């Protein structure tokens, strides 16, 4: 290891990389096994540590677990996503706070004028793509904690916003079903590109 790298920062071994990437899959079916609230909260804590533009951290999260909450979510899901979502132990609504500029003084305190950098649609777009980035961190964090995920679109955002986010400045982005995946339900992994096809070193 390079002497300039802190000895406390040890790269993941093969088992860790398998857990997060190589053996991890997107699940449509989960075992009938509950997921502890604290595990979900810990994954969100970890995801919040990932970098976002100007440390905006606009991601917001609603964890849907109760039968009552699932019943509110169900009408807004596409037909192909409804049954699997209702059977998942938990579904996380990943949203973005379109008023993230109001909290930049807290998250980006060394630039008091940062609030003025984003106006109108530019602020809405900035919140959305940074929250999408946080959703990716969340998937990795959930996998790292031994959970499986099924991220998806295929829902009526306006309906979900009204059912779960009304009265806030949060807007839904995507859904992540979470649990312990049923490996018997998996299809073969879809193809990926060879790294040489998608990479240039210049």
KOLRO-74969 format. One record per atom (N, C-alpha, C): x, y, z. Coordinates in steps of 0.2 Angstrom, whole numbers. Layout:
BEGIN
+-------+-------+-------+
!     X !     Y !     Z !
+-------+-------+-------+
!     X !     Y !     Z !
...
+-------+-------+-------+
END
This chain:
BEGIN
+-------+-------+-------+
!     X !     Y !     Z !
+-------+-------+-------+
!     4 !    -6 !     0 !
!     0 !     0 !     0 !
!     4 !     6 !     0 !
!     2 !    11 !    -4 !
!     6 !    18 !    -4 !
!     6 !    21 !     3 !
!    12 !    23 !     5 !
!    14 !    25 !    12 !
!    10 !    32 !    13 !
!     7 !    35 !     8 !
!     3 !    41 !     8 !
!    -4 !    40 !    10 !
!    -6 !    34 !    10 !
!   -13 !    32 !    11 !
!   -13 !    29 !    18 !
!   -18 !    32 !    22 !
!   -19 !    30 !    29 !
!   -20 !    23 !    30 !
!   -16 !    20 !    34 !
!   -17 !    13 !    35 !
!   -24 !    11 !    38 !
!   -28 !    15 !    40 !
!   -35 !    14 !    42 !
!   -39 !    13 !    36 !
!   -37 !    15 !    30 !
!   -41 !    15 !    25 !
!   -39 !     8 !    21 !
!   -42 !     3 !    22 !
!   -41 !    -3 !    19 !
!   -46 !    -5 !    13 !
!   -44 !    -6 !     7 !
!   -49 !    -8 !     2 !
!   -53 !   -14 !     4 !
!   -59 !   -14 !     1 !
!   -63 !   -20 !     3 !
!   -60 !   -26 !     0 !
!   -61 !   -32 !     3 !
!   -58 !   -38 !     0 !
!   -63 !   -41 !    -5 !
!   -62 !   -46 !    -8 !
!   -66 !   -49 !   -14 !
!   -73 !   -50 !   -11 !
!   -74 !   -53 !    -5 !
!   -81 !   -54 !    -2 !
!   -85 !   -48 !    -1 !
!   -81 !   -42 !     1 !
!   -85 !   -36 !     1 !
!   -87 !   -33 !    -6 !
!   -83 !   -34 !   -11 !
!   -85 !   -32 !   -18 !
!   -90 !   -36 !   -20 !
!   -90 !   -43 !   -19 !
!   -96 !   -47 !   -21 !
!  -102 !   -45 !   -18 !
!  -102 !   -43 !   -11 !
!  -108 !   -41 !    -8 !
!  -111 !   -35 !   -11 !
!  -107 !   -30 !   -13 !
!  -110 !   -24 !   -15 !
!  -111 !   -24 !   -22 !
!  -107 !   -27 !   -26 !
!  -107 !   -27 !   -34 !
!  -108 !   -33 !   -37 !
!  -103 !   -38 !   -37 !
!  -103 !   -43 !   -41 !
!  -108 !   -48 !   -40 !
!  -110 !   -50 !   -34 !
!  -115 !   -55 !   -33 !
!  -122 !   -51 !   -31 !
!  -122 !   -45 !   -30 !
!  -128 !   -41 !   -29 !
!  -133 !   -41 !   -35 !
!  -139 !   -41 !   -34 !
!  -144 !   -41 !   -39 !
!  -150 !   -37 !   -38 !
!  -154 !   -35 !   -43 !
!  -160 !   -31 !   -42 !
!  -165 !   -37 !   -41 !
!  -169 !   -36 !   -35 !
!  -174 !   -41 !   -34 !
!  -181 !   -39 !   -35 !
!  -185 !   -43 !   -37 !
!  -192 !   -42 !   -38 !
!  -196 !   -46 !   -33 !
!  -193 !   -50 !   -29 !
!  -196 !   -54 !   -24 !
!  -192 !   -55 !   -18 !
!  -195 !   -55 !   -12 !
!  -191 !   -55 !    -6 !
!  -194 !   -60 !    -1 !
!  -189 !   -63 !     3 !
!  -192 !   -68 !     8 !
!  -196 !   -64 !    13 !
!  -200 !   -68 !    16 !
!  -205 !   -66 !    21 !
!  -201 !   -65 !    28 !
!  -197 !   -60 !    28 !
!  -193 !   -59 !    33 !
!  -192 !   -51 !    35 !
!  -194 !   -49 !    40 !
!  -194 !   -42 !    42 !
!  -187 !   -38 !    42 !
!  -187 !   -32 !    40 !
!  -181 !   -28 !    40 !
!  -182 !   -23 !    46 !
!  -176 !   -23 !    50 !
!  -176 !   -19 !    56 !
!  -176 !   -12 !    54 !
!  -180 !    -7 !    58 !
!  -180 !     0 !    56 !
!  -173 !     2 !    57 !
!  -169 !     0 !    62 !
!  -162 !     3 !    63 !
!  -158 !     2 !    57 !
!  -158 !    -4 !    54 !
!  -154 !    -5 !    48 !
!  -156 !    -1 !    42 !
!  -162 !     1 !    41 !
!  -164 !     6 !    36 !
!  -161 !    13 !    38 !
!  -162 !    15 !    44 !
!  -159 !    21 !    46 !
!  -152 !    22 !    46 !
!  -148 !    16 !    47 !
!  -141 !    16 !    47 !
!  -139 !    17 !    39 !
!  -143 !    13 !    35 !
!  -141 !    14 !    28 !
!  -142 !    21 !    25 !
!  -147 !    25 !    28 !
!  -148 !    32 !    26 !
!  -142 !    36 !    29 !
!  -140 !    35 !    35 !
!  -135 !    38 !    38 !
!  -128 !    38 !    34 !
!  -127 !    32 !    31 !
!  -121 !    30 !    27 !
!  -122 !    34 !    20 !
!  -128 !    33 !    17 !
!  -129 !    37 !    11 !
!  -128 !    44 !    11 !
!  -130 !    47 !    17 !
!  -129 !    54 !    17 !
!  -122 !    57 !    18 !
!  -117 !    52 !    19 !
!  -110 !    54 !    19 !
!  -107 !    54 !    12 !
!  -111 !    52 !     7 !
!  -108 !    52 !     0 !
!  -108 !    60 !    -3 !
!  -104 !    61 !    -7 !
!  -104 !    68 !   -10 !
!  -110 !    70 !   -14 !
!  -112 !    76 !   -13 !
!  -117 !    80 !   -17 !
!  -114 !    87 !   -19 !
!  -117 !    89 !   -24 !
!  -115 !    96 !   -26 !
!  -116 !   101 !   -21 !
!  -111 !   105 !   -19 !
!  -111 !   110 !   -14 !
!  -114 !   107 !    -7 !
!  -112 !   101 !    -6 !
!  -115 !    97 !     0 !
!  -122 !    99 !     1 !
!  -126 !    99 !    -5 !
!  -133 !   101 !    -4 !
!  -137 !    96 !    -1 !
!  -135 !    89 !    -1 !
!  -139 !    84 !     2 !
!  -146 !    85 !     2 !
!  -149 !    85 !    -4 !
!  -156 !    86 !    -4 !
!  -161 !    80 !    -4 !
!  -158 !    74 !    -3 !
!  -161 !    68 !    -3 !
!  -166 !    68 !     4 !
!  -172 !    65 !     3 !
!  -176 !    65 !     8 !
!  -179 !    58 !     8 !
!  -181 !    55 !    13 !
!  -183 !    47 !    13 !
!  -189 !    46 !    17 !
!  -194 !    42 !    14 !
!  -200 !    40 !    18 !
!  -200 !    33 !    17 !
!  -200 !    29 !    23 !
!  -199 !    22 !    24 !
!  -206 !    19 !    24 !
!  -209 !    16 !    20 !
!  -216 !    13 !    20 !
!  -215 !     6 !    22 !
!  -218 !     5 !    28 !
!  -218 !    -2 !    30 !
!  -225 !    -5 !    33 !
!  -229 !     0 !    35 !
!  -235 !    -2 !    38 !
!  -240 !    -4 !    33 !
!  -245 !    -8 !    34 !
!  -251 !   -10 !    30 !
!  -255 !    -4 !    28 !
!  -256 !     1 !    32 !
!  -259 !     7 !    31 !
!  -255 !    11 !    25 !
!  -249 !    12 !    26 !
!  -245 !    15 !    22 !
!  -244 !    12 !    15 !
!  -244 !     5 !    15 !
!  -244 !     2 !     9 !
!  -250 !     3 !     5 !
!  -256 !     3 !     8 !
!  -262 !     4 !     5 !
!  -263 !    11 !     2 !
!  -259 !    16 !     5 !
!  -259 !    22 !     2 !
!  -255 !    23 !    -4 !
!  -249 !    19 !    -4 !
!  -245 !    19 !   -10 !
!  -247 !    15 !   -16 !
!  -251 !     9 !   -14 !
!  -253 !     5 !   -20 !
!  -256 !     8 !   -26 !
!  -261 !    13 !   -25 !
!  -265 !    15 !   -31 !
!  -260 !    19 !   -35 !
!  -254 !    21 !   -33 !
!  -250 !    25 !   -37 !
!  -244 !    21 !   -40 !
!  -244 !    15 !   -40 !
!  -239 !    11 !   -43 !
!  -242 !     8 !   -49 !
!  -237 !     7 !   -54 !
!  -239 !     4 !   -61 !
!  -241 !    -3 !   -59 !
!  -245 !    -6 !   -64 !
!  -248 !   -13 !   -63 !
!  -242 !   -18 !   -62 !
!  -237 !   -17 !   -66 !
!  -231 !   -22 !   -65 !
!  -227 !   -21 !   -59 !
!  -228 !   -15 !   -55 !
!  -224 !   -14 !   -49 !
!  -228 !   -15 !   -43 !
!  -235 !   -16 !   -43 !
!  -239 !   -16 !   -37 !
!  -238 !   -22 !   -33 !
!  -239 !   -28 !   -36 !
!  -239 !   -34 !   -31 !
!  -232 !   -35 !   -28 !
!  -227 !   -34 !   -32 !
!  -220 !   -35 !   -29 !
!  -219 !   -30 !   -23 !
!  -221 !   -24 !   -24 !
!  -220 !   -18 !   -19 !
!  -224 !   -20 !   -13 !
!  -230 !   -22 !   -14 !
!  -234 !   -23 !    -8 !
!  -231 !   -29 !    -4 !
!  -228 !   -34 !    -7 !
!  -225 !   -39 !    -3 !
!  -218 !   -38 !     0 !
!  -215 !   -33 !    -3 !
!  -208 !   -31 !     0 !
!  -209 !   -29 !     7 !
!  -204 !   -31 !    11 !
!  -204 !   -29 !    19 !
!  -204 !   -22 !    20 !
!  -201 !   -18 !    15 !
!  -201 !   -11 !    16 !
!  -200 !    -8 !     9 !
!  -202 !    -2 !     8 !
!  -201 !     2 !     2 !
!  -199 !     9 !     4 !
!  -193 !    11 !     1 !
!  -191 !    18 !     3 !
!  -193 !    23 !    -3 !
!  -197 !    28 !    -1 !
!  -198 !    33 !    -6 !
!  -192 !    38 !    -6 !
!  -188 !    38 !   -11 !
!  -183 !    43 !   -11 !
!  -185 !    50 !   -14 !
!  -185 !    55 !   -11 !
!  -187 !    61 !   -13 !
!  -182 !    67 !   -13 !
!  -183 !    72 !   -16 !
!  -178 !    78 !   -15 !
!  -182 !    84 !   -12 !
!  -178 !    88 !    -8 !
!  -181 !    94 !    -6 !
!  -179 !    99 !   -11 !
!  -185 !   102 !   -14 !
!  -183 !   107 !   -19 !
!  -182 !   114 !   -16 !
!  -182 !   114 !    -9 !
!  -181 !   120 !    -5 !
!  -174 !   119 !    -2 !
!  -170 !   115 !    -5 !
!  -163 !   114 !    -1 !
!  -159 !   120 !    -1 !
!  -160 !   125 !    -5 !
!  -156 !   131 !    -4 !
!  -157 !   134 !     3 !
!  -163 !   133 !     6 !
!  -164 !   136 !    13 !
!  -160 !   133 !    18 !
!  -157 !   127 !    17 !
!  -153 !   124 !    22 !
!  -145 !   124 !    20 !
!  -143 !   127 !    14 !
!  -136 !   127 !    13 !
!  -132 !   131 !    18 !
!  -135 !   136 !    21 !
!  -131 !   139 !    26 !
!  -129 !   134 !    32 !
!  -133 !   129 !    33 !
!  -131 !   124 !    37 !
!  -126 !   119 !    35 !
!  -127 !   116 !    28 !
!  -123 !   111 !    25 !
!  -117 !   114 !    21 !
!  -117 !   120 !    20 !
!  -112 !   123 !    16 !
!  -110 !   130 !    19 !
!  -108 !   130 !    25 !
!  -108 !   136 !    29 !
!  -103 !   141 !    27 !
!   -98 !   139 !    24 !
!   -92 !   143 !    22 !
!   -94 !   147 !    16 !
!   -99 !   146 !    13 !
!  -101 !   151 !     7 !
!  -108 !   153 !     9 !
!  -109 !   159 !    13 !
!  -115 !   161 !    15 !
!  -120 !   163 !     9 !
!  -117 !   165 !     3 !
!  -121 !   167 !    -2 !
!  -123 !   161 !    -7 !
!  -122 !   155 !    -5 !
!  -123 !   149 !    -9 !
!  -131 !   149 !   -11 !
!  -135 !   151 !    -7 !
!  -142 !   151 !    -8 !
!  -144 !   154 !   -14 !
!  -140 !   159 !   -16 !
!  -142 !   163 !   -22 !
!  -139 !   160 !   -29 !
!  -136 !   155 !   -28 !
!  -133 !   151 !   -34 !
!  -138 !   148 !   -38 !
!  -144 !   146 !   -35 !
!  -149 !   142 !   -38 !
!  -155 !   145 !   -38 !
!  -158 !   146 !   -43 !
!  -165 !   149 !   -44 !
!  -170 !   145 !   -48 !
!  -176 !   145 !   -47 !
!  -181 !   143 !   -51 !
!  -180 !   135 !   -53 !
!  -181 !   134 !   -59 !
!  -180 !   127 !   -62 !
!  -173 !   124 !   -61 !
!  -168 !   129 !   -61 !
!  -161 !   126 !   -60 !
!  -161 !   123 !   -53 !
!  -164 !   126 !   -48 !
!  -164 !   123 !   -41 !
!  -168 !   116 !   -41 !
!  -173 !   116 !   -44 !
!  -177 !   110 !   -44 !
!  -173 !   104 !   -48 !
!  -170 !   106 !   -53 !
!  -166 !   101 !   -57 !
!  -160 !    99 !   -53 !
!  -157 !   104 !   -49 !
!  -151 !   102 !   -45 !
!  -153 !    97 !   -40 !
!  -158 !    99 !   -36 !
!  -161 !    94 !   -31 !
!  -162 !    87 !   -34 !
!  -165 !    87 !   -39 !
!  -167 !    80 !   -42 !
!  -161 !    76 !   -44 !
!  -156 !    79 !   -47 !
!  -150 !    74 !   -49 !
!  -146 !    73 !   -43 !
!  -145 !    77 !   -38 !
!  -141 !    76 !   -32 !
!  -145 !    70 !   -28 !
!  -152 !    71 !   -28 !
!  -155 !    66 !   -24 !
!  -155 !    59 !   -27 !
!  -155 !    59 !   -34 !
!  -154 !    53 !   -38 !
!  -147 !    50 !   -36 !
!  -142 !    54 !   -35 !
!  -135 !    52 !   -33 !
!  -135 !    49 !   -26 !
!  -139 !    52 !   -22 !
!  -140 !    49 !   -15 !
!  -144 !    42 !   -15 !
!  -148 !    42 !   -20 !
!  -152 !    35 !   -20 !
!  -147 !    30 !   -22 !
!  -142 !    31 !   -26 !
!  -137 !    26 !   -28 !
!  -133 !    25 !   -22 !
!  -131 !    30 !   -18 !
!  -127 !    28 !   -12 !
!  -131 !    24 !    -7 !
!  -138 !    25 !    -7 !
!  -142 !    21 !    -2 !
!  -142 !    14 !    -5 !
!  -143 !    13 !   -11 !
!  -143 !     6 !   -13 !
!  -136 !     2 !   -11 !
!  -131 !     6 !   -12 !
!  -124 !     3 !   -10 !
!  -124 !     2 !    -3 !
!  -126 !     6 !     1 !
!  -126 !     6 !     9 !
!  -131 !     0 !    11 !
!  -137 !    -1 !     8 !
!  -141 !    -6 !    10 !
!  -138 !   -13 !     8 !
!  -135 !   -13 !     2 !
!  -131 !   -20 !     1 !
!  -126 !   -21 !     6 !
!  -122 !   -16 !     7 !
!  -116 !   -17 !    12 !
!  -118 !   -19 !    19 !
!  -125 !   -18 !    21 !
!  -127 !   -20 !    27 !
!  -131 !   -27 !    27 !
!  -130 !   -30 !    21 !
!  -133 !   -37 !    20 !
!  -140 !   -37 !    17 !
!  -143 !   -31 !    15 !
!  -150 !   -31 !    13 !
!  -150 !   -31 !     5 !
!  -155 !   -33 !     2 !
!  -156 !   -33 !    -5 !
!  -161 !   -27 !    -7 !
!  -160 !   -25 !   -13 !
!  -165 !   -20 !   -16 !
!  -168 !   -21 !   -22 !
!  -173 !   -17 !   -24 !
!  -176 !   -17 !   -30 !
!  -178 !   -10 !   -32 !
!  -174 !    -6 !   -34 !
!  -175 !     1 !   -36 !
!  -180 !     1 !   -42 !
!  -184 !     6 !   -42 !
!  -189 !     6 !   -48 !
!  -192 !    13 !   -49 !
!  -194 !    15 !   -55 !
!  -198 !    20 !   -57 !
!  -205 !    17 !   -57 !
!  -209 !    19 !   -62 !
!  -215 !    15 !   -63 !
!  -220 !    17 !   -58 !
!  -221 !    23 !   -56 !
!  -226 !    25 !   -51 !
!  -228 !    33 !   -53 !
!  -234 !    34 !   -50 !
!  -237 !    41 !   -52 !
!  -234 !    46 !   -46 !
!  -229 !    50 !   -49 !
!  -226 !    54 !   -44 !
!  -230 !    59 !   -41 !
!  -235 !    62 !   -44 !
!  -240 !    67 !   -42 !
!  -244 !    64 !   -36 !
!  -246 !    57 !   -38 !
!  -250 !    54 !   -33 !
!  -246 !    52 !   -26 !
!  -240 !    50 !   -27 !
!  -236 !    49 !   -21 !
!  -235 !    55 !   -17 !
!  -233 !    60 !   -21 !
!  -232 !    67 !   -17 !
!  -238 !    69 !   -13 !
!  -244 !    68 !   -16 !
!  -250 !    70 !   -13 !
!  -251 !    65 !    -7 !
!  -250 !    59 !    -8 !
!  -252 !    54 !    -2 !
!  -247 !    54 !     3 !
!  -240 !    56 !     2 !
!  -235 !    56 !     7 !
!  -231 !    62 !     9 !
!  -231 !    67 !     4 !
!  -227 !    73 !     4 !
!  -231 !    79 !     4 !
!  -237 !    79 !     5 !
!  -241 !    85 !     4 !
!  -240 !    90 !    10 !
!  -239 !    96 !     9 !
!  -238 !   101 !    14 !
!  -230 !   102 !    15 !
!  -226 !    98 !    11 !
!  -219 !    99 !    12 !
!  -216 !   101 !     5 !
!  -209 !   103 !     5 !
!  -206 !   104 !    -1 !
!  -202 !    98 !    -4 !
!  -204 !    92 !    -2 !
!  -201 !    86 !    -4 !
!  -205 !    84 !   -10 !
!  -201 !    81 !   -15 !
!  -204 !    79 !   -21 !
!  -201 !    72 !   -23 !
!  -206 !    67 !   -24 !
!  -203 !    60 !   -25 !
!  -199 !    59 !   -31 !
!  -194 !    55 !   -31 !
!  -189 !    54 !   -36 !
!  -190 !    46 !   -39 !
!  -189 !    42 !   -34 !
!  -189 !    34 !   -36 !
!  -191 !    31 !   -30 !
!  -192 !    24 !   -31 !
!  -194 !    20 !   -25 !
!  -188 !    14 !   -25 !
!  -187 !    12 !   -19 !
!  -182 !     6 !   -18 !
!  -186 !     1 !   -13 !
!  -188 !    -5 !   -16 !
!  -190 !   -10 !   -12 !
!  -184 !   -13 !    -8 !
!  -185 !   -15 !    -2 !
!  -179 !   -17 !     2 !
!  -181 !   -24 !     6 !
!  -177 !   -28 !     7 !
!  -178 !   -34 !    11 !
!  -172 !   -39 !    10 !
!  -174 !   -45 !    11 !
!  -169 !   -51 !    10 !
!  -172 !   -54 !     3 !
!  -168 !   -54 !    -2 !
!  -170 !   -56 !    -9 !
!  -171 !   -64 !    -9 !
!  -176 !   -65 !   -13 !
!  -177 !   -73 !   -14 !
!  -173 !   -74 !   -20 !
!  -168 !   -78 !   -19 !
!  -163 !   -79 !   -25 !
!  -167 !   -84 !   -30 !
!  -172 !   -88 !   -28 !
!  -175 !   -92 !   -33 !
!  -179 !   -89 !   -38 !
!  -180 !   -82 !   -37 !
!  -184 !   -78 !   -41 !
!  -180 !   -75 !   -47 !
!  -173 !   -75 !   -46 !
!  -169 !   -71 !   -50 !
!  -169 !   -74 !   -57 !
!  -168 !   -70 !   -62 !
!  -167 !   -72 !   -69 !
!  -159 !   -71 !   -70 !
!  -156 !   -74 !   -75 !
!  -149 !   -73 !   -77 !
!  -148 !   -65 !   -77 !
!  -142 !   -63 !   -75 !
!  -140 !   -56 !   -75 !
!  -140 !   -54 !   -83 !
!  -143 !   -48 !   -84 !
!  -143 !   -45 !   -90 !
!  -136 !   -43 !   -92 !
!  -134 !   -43 !   -99 !
!  -127 !   -41 !  -101 !
!  -125 !   -34 !   -99 !
!  -119 !   -34 !   -98 !
!  -115 !   -27 !   -97 !
!  -110 !   -26 !  -102 !
!  -108 !   -20 !  -103 !
!  -103 !   -19 !  -108 !
!   -96 !   -21 !  -105 !
!   -91 !   -22 !  -110 !
!   -84 !   -23 !  -108 !
!   -81 !   -16 !  -106 !
!   -77 !   -16 !  -101 !
!   -75 !    -9 !   -99 !
!   -71 !    -6 !  -104 !
!   -68 !    -9 !  -109 !
!   -65 !    -6 !  -114 !
!   -70 !    -2 !  -119 !
!   -76 !    -4 !  -119 !
!   -81 !    -1 !  -124 !
!   -83 !     5 !  -121 !
!   -83 !     6 !  -115 !
!   -86 !    12 !  -112 !
!   -81 !    17 !  -108 !
!   -75 !    15 !  -109 !
!   -70 !    19 !  -105 !
!   -64 !    22 !  -110 !
!   -62 !    28 !  -109 !
!   -56 !    31 !  -112 !
!   -52 !    33 !  -107 !
!   -45 !    32 !  -108 !
!   -40 !    34 !  -103 !
!   -36 !    39 !  -108 !
!   -36 !    46 !  -106 !
!   -33 !    51 !  -110 !
!   -28 !    54 !  -106 !
+-------+-------+-------+
END
